[in-house]
Amino acid sequence: MTKDEFIRHLAEAIEVDPGELTDDTDLTQFEGWDSTAVLNLVVLLDEQGVKVDEERIPECKTVRDVVALTGGVLE
């Protein structure tokens, strides 16, 4: 999965336009950044074979933080 594909999925999970998301976007500003979005991200990443510590996802404040959890496996 590419980083752009991941960002599109992230945008879908939090119900925003992908164009609104940059590395420095504060995810906490979006109502959609909730436990359901976290679960959706865990499932998406698992389906792609990317293992992340799902307990750390809610601690993420920016897109960069979430991407960092993937351990650099995004293309």
Phi and psi restraints in degrees (range 20) as a CNS / XPLOR table:
assign (resid 1 and name C) (resid 2 and name N)
       (resid 2 and name CA) (resid 2 and name C) 1.0 -86.1 20.0 2
assign (resid 2 and name N) (resid 2 and name CA)
       (resid 2 and name C) (resid 3 and name N) 1.0 164.0 20.0 2
assign (resid 2 and name C) (resid 3 and name N)
       (resid 3 and name CA) (resid 3 and name C) 1.0 -62.5 20.0 2
assign (resid 3 and name N) (resid 3 and name CA)
       (resid 3 and name C) (resid 4 and name N) 1.0 -39.4 20.0 2
assign (resid 3 and name C) (resid 4 and name N)
       (resid 4 and name CA) (resid 4 and name C) 1.0 -62.6 20.0 2
assign (resid 4 and name N) (resid 4 and name CA)
       (resid 4 and name C) (resid 5 and name N) 1.0 -41.6 20.0 2
assign (resid 4 and name C) (resid 5 and name N)
       (resid 5 and name CA) (resid 5 and name C) 1.0 -63.2 20.0 2
assign (resid 5 and name N) (resid 5 and name CA)
       (resid 5 and name C) (resid 6 and name N) 1.0 -42.5 20.0 2
assign (resid 5 and name C) (resid 6 and name N)
       (resid 6 and name CA) (resid 6 and name C) 1.0 -60.9 20.0 2
assign (resid 6 and name N) (resid 6 and name CA)
       (resid 6 and name C) (resid 7 and name N) 1.0 -43.7 20.0 2
assign (resid 6 and name C) (resid 7 and name N)
       (resid 7 and name CA) (resid 7 and name C) 1.0 -64.5 20.0 2
assign (resid 7 and name N) (resid 7 and name CA)
       (resid 7 and name C) (resid 8 and name N) 1.0 -37.2 20.0 2
assign (resid 7 and name C) (resid 8 and name N)
       (resid 8 and name CA) (resid 8 and name C) 1.0 -61.6 20.0 2
assign (resid 8 and name N) (resid 8 and name CA)
       (resid 8 and name C) (resid 9 and name N) 1.0 -43.2 20.0 2
assign (resid 8 and name C) (resid 9 and name N)
       (resid 9 and name CA) (resid 9 and name C) 1.0 -66.4 20.0 2
assign (resid 9 and name N) (resid 9 and name CA)
       (resid 9 and name C) (resid 10 and name N) 1.0 -40.3 20.0 2
assign (resid 9 and name C) (resid 10 and name N)
       (resid 10 and name CA) (resid 10 and name C) 1.0 -61.0 20.0 2
assign (resid 10 and name N) (resid 10 and name CA)
       (resid 10 and name C) (resid 11 and name N) 1.0 -45.0 20.0 2
assign (resid 10 and name C) (resid 11 and name N)
       (resid 11 and name CA) (resid 11 and name C) 1.0 -60.2 20.0 2
assign (resid 11 and name N) (resid 11 and name CA)
       (resid 11 and name C) (resid 12 and name N) 1.0 -41.9 20.0 2
assign (resid 11 and name C) (resid 12 and name N)
       (resid 12 and name CA) (resid 12 and name C) 1.0 -63.3 20.0 2
assign (resid 12 and name N) (resid 12 and name CA)
       (resid 12 and name C) (resid 13 and name N) 1.0 -41.6 20.0 2
assign (resid 12 and name C) (resid 13 and name N)
       (resid 13 and name CA) (resid 13 and name C) 1.0 -63.7 20.0 2
assign (resid 13 and name N) (resid 13 and name CA)
       (resid 13 and name C) (resid 14 and name N) 1.0 -34.9 20.0 2
assign (resid 13 and name C) (resid 14 and name N)
       (resid 14 and name CA) (resid 14 and name C) 1.0 -103.1 20.0 2
assign (resid 14 and name N) (resid 14 and name CA)
       (resid 14 and name C) (resid 15 and name N) 1.0 7.2 20.0 2
assign (resid 14 and name C) (resid 15 and name N)
       (resid 15 and name CA) (resid 15 and name C) 1.0 60.3 20.0 2
assign (resid 15 and name N) (resid 15 and name CA)
       (resid 15 and name C) (resid 16 and name N) 1.0 51.3 20.0 2
assign (resid 15 and name C) (resid 16 and name N)
       (resid 16 and name CA) (resid 16 and name C) 1.0 -132.6 20.0 2
assign (resid 16 and name N) (resid 16 and name CA)
       (resid 16 and name C) (resid 17 and name N) 1.0 166.5 20.0 2
assign (resid 16 and name C) (resid 17 and name N)
       (resid 17 and name CA) (resid 17 and name C) 1.0 -73.8 20.0 2
assign (resid 17 and name N) (resid 17 and name CA)
       (resid 17 and name C) (resid 18 and name N) 1.0 134.5 20.0 2
assign (resid 17 and name C) (resid 18 and name N)
       (resid 18 and name CA) (resid 18 and name C) 1.0 -55.2 20.0 2
assign (resid 18 and name N) (resid 18 and name CA)
       (resid 18 and name C) (resid 19 and name N) 1.0 -28.3 20.0 2
assign (resid 18 and name C) (resid 19 and name N)
       (resid 19 and name CA) (resid 19 and name C) 1.0 -65.6 20.0 2
assign (resid 19 and name N) (resid 19 and name CA)
       (resid 19 and name C) (resid 20 and name N) 1.0 -16.9 20.0 2
assign (resid 19 and name C) (resid 20 and name N)
       (resid 20 and name CA) (resid 20 and name C) 1.0 -80.4 20.0 2
assign (resid 20 and name N) (resid 20 and name CA)
       (resid 20 and name C) (resid 21 and name N) 1.0 -10.7 20.0 2
assign (resid 20 and name C) (resid 21 and name N)
       (resid 21 and name CA) (resid 21 and name C) 1.0 -104.5 20.0 2
assign (resid 21 and name N) (resid 21 and name CA)
       (resid 21 and name C) (resid 22 and name N) 1.0 123.3 20.0 2
assign (resid 21 and name C) (resid 22 and name N)
       (resid 22 and name CA) (resid 22 and name C) 1.0 -123.8 20.0 2
assign (resid 22 and name N) (resid 22 and name CA)
       (resid 22 and name C) (resid 23 and name N) 1.0 174.5 20.0 2
assign (resid 22 and name C) (resid 23 and name N)
       (resid 23 and name CA) (resid 23 and name C) 1.0 -55.7 20.0 2
assign (resid 23 and name N) (resid 23 and name CA)
       (resid 23 and name C) (resid 24 and name N) 1.0 -33.8 20.0 2
assign (resid 23 and name C) (resid 24 and name N)
       (resid 24 and name CA) (resid 24 and name C) 1.0 -96.1 20.0 2
assign (resid 24 and name N) (resid 24 and name CA)
       (resid 24 and name C) (resid 25 and name N) 1.0 4.5 20.0 2
assign (resid 24 and name C) (resid 25 and name N)
       (resid 25 and name CA) (resid 25 and name C) 1.0 -62.1 20.0 2
assign (resid 25 and name N) (resid 25 and name CA)
       (resid 25 and name C) (resid 26 and name N) 1.0 130.1 20.0 2
assign (resid 25 and name C) (resid 26 and name N)
       (resid 26 and name CA) (resid 26 and name C) 1.0 -80.0 20.0 2
assign (resid 26 and name N) (resid 26 and name CA)
       (resid 26 and name C) (resid 27 and name N) 1.0 107.8 20.0 2
assign (resid 26 and name C) (resid 27 and name N)
       (resid 27 and name CA) (resid 27 and name C) 1.0 -67.3 20.0 2
assign (resid 27 and name N) (resid 27 and name CA)
       (resid 27 and name C) (resid 28 and name N) 1.0 -24.9 20.0 2
assign (resid 27 and name C) (resid 28 and name N)
       (resid 28 and name CA) (resid 28 and name C) 1.0 -68.6 20.0 2
assign (resid 28 and name N) (resid 28 and name CA)
       (resid 28 and name C) (resid 29 and name N) 1.0 -11.1 20.0 2
assign (resid 28 and name C) (resid 29 and name N)
       (resid 29 and name CA) (resid 29 and name C) 1.0 -77.4 20.0 2
assign (resid 29 and name N) (resid 29 and name CA)
       (resid 29 and name C) (resid 30 and name N) 1.0 -12.6 20.0 2
assign (resid 29 and name C) (resid 30 and name N)
       (resid 30 and name CA) (resid 30 and name C) 1.0 -99.8 20.0 2
assign (resid 30 and name N) (resid 30 and name CA)
       (resid 30 and name C) (resid 31 and name N) 1.0 130.2 20.0 2
assign (resid 30 and name C) (resid 31 and name N)
       (resid 31 and name CA) (resid 31 and name C) 1.0 -59.2 20.0 2
assign (resid 31 and name N) (resid 31 and name CA)
       (resid 31 and name C) (resid 32 and name N) 1.0 -30.0 20.0 2
assign (resid 31 and name C) (resid 32 and name N)
       (resid 32 and name CA) (resid 32 and name C) 1.0 -74.2 20.0 2
assign (resid 32 and name N) (resid 32 and name CA)
       (resid 32 and name C) (resid 33 and name N) 1.0 -8.8 20.0 2
assign (resid 32 and name C) (resid 33 and name N)
       (resid 33 and name CA) (resid 33 and name C) 1.0 -83.0 20.0 2
assign (resid 33 and name N) (resid 33 and name CA)
       (resid 33 and name C) (resid 34 and name N) 1.0 84.7 20.0 2
assign (resid 33 and name C) (resid 34 and name N)
       (resid 34 and name CA) (resid 34 and name C) 1.0 -138.5 20.0 2
assign (resid 34 and name N) (resid 34 and name CA)
       (resid 34 and name C) (resid 35 and name N) 1.0 -170.3 20.0 2
assign (resid 34 and name C) (resid 35 and name N)
       (resid 35 and name CA) (resid 35 and name C) 1.0 -63.0 20.0 2
assign (resid 35 and name N) (resid 35 and name CA)
       (resid 35 and name C) (resid 36 and name N) 1.0 -32.2 20.0 2
assign (resid 35 and name C) (resid 36 and name N)
       (resid 36 and name CA) (resid 36 and name C) 1.0 -66.7 20.0 2
assign (resid 36 and name N) (resid 36 and name CA)
       (resid 36 and name C) (resid 37 and name N) 1.0 -42.2 20.0 2
assign (resid 36 and name C) (resid 37 and name N)
       (resid 37 and name CA) (resid 37 and name C) 1.0 -63.3 20.0 2
assign (resid 37 and name N) (resid 37 and name CA)
       (resid 37 and name C) (resid 38 and name N) 1.0 -40.4 20.0 2
assign (resid 37 and name C) (resid 38 and name N)
       (resid 38 and name CA) (resid 38 and name C) 1.0 -61.6 20.0 2
assign (resid 38 and name N) (resid 38 and name CA)
       (resid 38 and name C) (resid 39 and name N) 1.0 -46.1 20.0 2
assign (resid 38 and name C) (resid 39 and name N)
       (resid 39 and name CA) (resid 39 and name C) 1.0 -61.5 20.0 2
assign (resid 39 and name N) (resid 39 and name CA)
       (resid 39 and name C) (resid 40 and name N) 1.0 -43.9 20.0 2
assign (resid 39 and name C) (resid 40 and name N)
       (resid 40 and name CA) (resid 40 and name C) 1.0 -60.4 20.0 2
assign (resid 40 and name N) (resid 40 and name CA)
       (resid 40 and name C) (resid 41 and name N) 1.0 -40.0 20.0 2
assign (resid 40 and name C) (resid 41 and name N)
       (resid 41 and name CA) (resid 41 and name C) 1.0 -66.7 20.0 2
assign (resid 41 and name N) (resid 41 and name CA)
       (resid 41 and name C) (resid 42 and name N) 1.0 -41.1 20.0 2
assign (resid 41 and name C) (resid 42 and name N)
       (resid 42 and name CA) (resid 42 and name C) 1.0 -61.0 20.0 2
assign (resid 42 and name N) (resid 42 and name CA)
       (resid 42 and name C) (resid 43 and name N) 1.0 -44.9 20.0 2
assign (resid 42 and name C) (resid 43 and name N)
       (resid 43 and name CA) (resid 43 and name C) 1.0 -63.5 20.0 2
assign (resid 43 and name N) (resid 43 and name CA)
       (resid 43 and name C) (resid 44 and name N) 1.0 -47.0 20.0 2
assign (resid 43 and name C) (resid 44 and name N)
       (resid 44 and name CA) (resid 44 and name C) 1.0 -57.4 20.0 2
assign (resid 44 and name N) (resid 44 and name CA)
       (resid 44 and name C) (resid 45 and name N) 1.0 -49.2 20.0 2
assign (resid 44 and name C) (resid 45 and name N)
       (resid 45 and name CA) (resid 45 and name C) 1.0 -65.2 20.0 2
assign (resid 45 and name N) (resid 45 and name CA)
       (resid 45 and name C) (resid 46 and name N) 1.0 -39.7 20.0 2
assign (resid 45 and name C) (resid 46 and name N)
       (resid 46 and name CA) (resid 46 and name C) 1.0 -62.1 20.0 2
assign (resid 46 and name N) (resid 46 and name CA)
       (resid 46 and name C) (resid 47 and name N) 1.0 -41.9 20.0 2
assign (resid 46 and name C) (resid 47 and name N)
       (resid 47 and name CA) (resid 47 and name C) 1.0 -61.9 20.0 2
assign (resid 47 and name N) (resid 47 and name CA)
       (resid 47 and name C) (resid 48 and name N) 1.0 -27.5 20.0 2
assign (resid 47 and name C) (resid 48 and name N)
       (resid 48 and name CA) (resid 48 and name C) 1.0 -91.2 20.0 2
assign (resid 48 and name N) (resid 48 and name CA)
       (resid 48 and name C) (resid 49 and name N) 1.0 2.7 20.0 2
assign (resid 48 and name C) (resid 49 and name N)
       (resid 49 and name CA) (resid 49 and name C) 1.0 79.2 20.0 2
assign (resid 49 and name N) (resid 49 and name CA)
       (resid 49 and name C) (resid 50 and name N) 1.0 16.2 20.0 2
assign (resid 49 and name C) (resid 50 and name N)
       (resid 50 and name CA) (resid 50 and name C) 1.0 -100.9 20.0 2
assign (resid 50 and name N) (resid 50 and name CA)
       (resid 50 and name C) (resid 51 and name N) 1.0 118.2 20.0 2
assign (resid 50 and name C) (resid 51 and name N)
       (resid 51 and name CA) (resid 51 and name C) 1.0 -96.5 20.0 2
assign (resid 51 and name N) (resid 51 and name CA)
       (resid 51 and name C) (resid 52 and name N) 1.0 128.2 20.0 2
assign (resid 51 and name C) (resid 52 and name N)
       (resid 52 and name CA) (resid 52 and name C) 1.0 -130.5 20.0 2
assign (resid 52 and name N) (resid 52 and name CA)
       (resid 52 and name C) (resid 53 and name N) 1.0 158.5 20.0 2
assign (resid 52 and name C) (resid 53 and name N)
       (resid 53 and name CA) (resid 53 and name C) 1.0 -80.8 20.0 2
assign (resid 53 and name N) (resid 53 and name CA)
       (resid 53 and name C) (resid 54 and name N) 1.0 97.6 20.0 2
assign (resid 53 and name C) (resid 54 and name N)
       (resid 54 and name CA) (resid 54 and name C) 1.0 -61.0 20.0 2
assign (resid 54 and name N) (resid 54 and name CA)
       (resid 54 and name C) (resid 55 and name N) 1.0 -21.7 20.0 2
assign (resid 54 and name C) (resid 55 and name N)
       (resid 55 and name CA) (resid 55 and name C) 1.0 -69.4 20.0 2
assign (resid 55 and name N) (resid 55 and name CA)
       (resid 55 and name C) (resid 56 and name N) 1.0 -19.6 20.0 2
assign (resid 55 and name C) (resid 56 and name N)
       (resid 56 and name CA) (resid 56 and name C) 1.0 -87.4 20.0 2
assign (resid 56 and name N) (resid 56 and name CA)
       (resid 56 and name C) (resid 57 and name N) 1.0 -18.6 20.0 2
assign (resid 56 and name C) (resid 57 and name N)
       (resid 57 and name CA) (resid 57 and name C) 1.0 -59.5 20.0 2
assign (resid 57 and name N) (resid 57 and name CA)
       (resid 57 and name C) (resid 58 and name N) 1.0 -45.6 20.0 2
assign (resid 57 and name C) (resid 58 and name N)
       (resid 58 and name CA) (resid 58 and name C) 1.0 -61.1 20.0 2
assign (resid 58 and name N) (resid 58 and name CA)
       (resid 58 and name C) (resid 59 and name N) 1.0 -21.0 20.0 2
assign (resid 58 and name C) (resid 59 and name N)
       (resid 59 and name CA) (resid 59 and name C) 1.0 -75.7 20.0 2
assign (resid 59 and name N) (resid 59 and name CA)
       (resid 59 and name C) (resid 60 and name N) 1.0 -16.5 20.0 2
assign (resid 59 and name C) (resid 60 and name N)
       (resid 60 and name CA) (resid 60 and name C) 1.0 -68.6 20.0 2
assign (resid 60 and name N) (resid 60 and name CA)
       (resid 60 and name C) (resid 61 and name N) 1.0 132.7 20.0 2
assign (resid 60 and name C) (resid 61 and name N)
       (resid 61 and name CA) (resid 61 and name C) 1.0 -106.7 20.0 2
assign (resid 61 and name N) (resid 61 and name CA)
       (resid 61 and name C) (resid 62 and name N) 1.0 -27.0 20.0 2
assign (resid 61 and name C) (resid 62 and name N)
       (resid 62 and name CA) (resid 62 and name C) 1.0 -127.2 20.0 2
assign (resid 62 and name N) (resid 62 and name CA)
       (resid 62 and name C) (resid 63 and name N) 1.0 167.0 20.0 2
assign (resid 62 and name C) (resid 63 and name N)
       (resid 63 and name CA) (resid 63 and name C) 1.0 -58.8 20.0 2
assign (resid 63 and name N) (resid 63 and name CA)
       (resid 63 and name C) (resid 64 and name N) 1.0 -41.3 20.0 2
assign (resid 63 and name C) (resid 64 and name N)
       (resid 64 and name CA) (resid 64 and name C) 1.0 -57.1 20.0 2
assign (resid 64 and name N) (resid 64 and name CA)
       (resid 64 and name C) (resid 65 and name N) 1.0 -41.1 20.0 2
assign (resid 64 and name C) (resid 65 and name N)
       (resid 65 and name CA) (resid 65 and name C) 1.0 -60.6 20.0 2
assign (resid 65 and name N) (resid 65 and name CA)
       (resid 65 and name C) (resid 66 and name N) 1.0 -43.8 20.0 2
assign (resid 65 and name C) (resid 66 and name N)
       (resid 66 and name CA) (resid 66 and name C) 1.0 -67.0 20.0 2
assign (resid 66 and name N) (resid 66 and name CA)
       (resid 66 and name C) (resid 67 and name N) 1.0 -45.2 20.0 2
assign (resid 66 and name C) (resid 67 and name N)
       (resid 67 and name CA) (resid 67 and name C) 1.0 -60.4 20.0 2
assign (resid 67 and name N) (resid 67 and name CA)
       (resid 67 and name C) (resid 68 and name N) 1.0 -38.5 20.0 2
assign (resid 67 and name C) (resid 68 and name N)
       (resid 68 and name CA) (resid 68 and name C) 1.0 -61.6 20.0 2
assign (resid 68 and name N) (resid 68 and name CA)
       (resid 68 and name C) (resid 69 and name N) 1.0 -30.8 20.0 2
assign (resid 68 and name C) (resid 69 and name N)
       (resid 69 and name CA) (resid 69 and name C) 1.0 -64.8 20.0 2
assign (resid 69 and name N) (resid 69 and name CA)
       (resid 69 and name C) (resid 70 and name N) 1.0 -20.8 20.0 2
assign (resid 69 and name C) (resid 70 and name N)
       (resid 70 and name CA) (resid 70 and name C) 1.0 -77.6 20.0 2
assign (resid 70 and name N) (resid 70 and name CA)
       (resid 70 and name C) (resid 71 and name N) 1.0 -4.7 20.0 2
assign (resid 70 and name C) (resid 71 and name N)
       (resid 71 and name CA) (resid 71 and name C) 1.0 68.3 20.0 2
assign (resid 71 and name N) (resid 71 and name CA)
       (resid 71 and name C) (resid 72 and name N) 1.0 26.5 20.0 2
assign (resid 71 and name C) (resid 72 and name N)
       (resid 72 and name CA) (resid 72 and name C) 1.0 77.9 20.0 2
assign (resid 72 and name N) (resid 72 and name CA)
       (resid 72 and name C) (resid 73 and name N) 1.0 16.5 20.0 2
assign (resid 72 and name C) (resid 73 and name N)
       (resid 73 and name CA) (resid 73 and name C) 1.0 -84.2 20.0 2
assign (resid 73 and name N) (resid 73 and name CA)
       (resid 73 and name C) (resid 74 and name N) 1.0 -9.8 20.0 2
assign (resid 73 and name C) (resid 74 and name N)
       (resid 74 and name CA) (resid 74 and name C) 1.0 -76.0 20.0 2
assign (resid 74 and name N) (resid 74 and name CA)
       (resid 74 and name C) (resid 75 and name N) 1.0 138.6 20.0 2
